Amino acid sequence: MRDVYEYAVIRVIPRVERGEVINAGVLLYCQPRDYLCAGIELDETRLRALDAHADIEGVRHALGAYRLSCLGEEGPLTGESLGSRFRWLTAPRSTIVQAGPVHAGLTADPDAELEHLLARLVRAL
């Protein structure tokens, strides 16, 4: 049986004024499976190609906040439902690390789907 899921690519835009983006993760939410997870893979070489002076540690910290928010163990989203956390994490913002548009699909295995999306959308070919 397959269930509906929603996902958004987590993007890094080191110089917002230039609009250049690298994909650094995927946020996946599947309500019927009670699943919310962020897969993060920052390619520092690609980030440095866009901005040689990028704050790598600051970007890593911001990306880590997505993971922690999915777990809901600490921070401002503690106690919120998975759906509320997903909506908060995917809300539009003009920061260096942000989620892209939300898309939907069907899956029988959210973990496998997250891995597939990371391979397809984040990892360099």
Secondary structure as UniProt FT lines:
FT   STRAND          3..12
FT   TURN            16..19
FT   STRAND          22..30
FT   HELIX           31..33
FT   STRAND          35..40
FT   HELIX           44..50
FT   TURN            52..53
FT   HELIX           56..71
FT   TURN            76..79
FT   HELIX           82..90
FT   STRAND          97..99
FT   STRAND          103..107
FT   HELIX           110..121
//
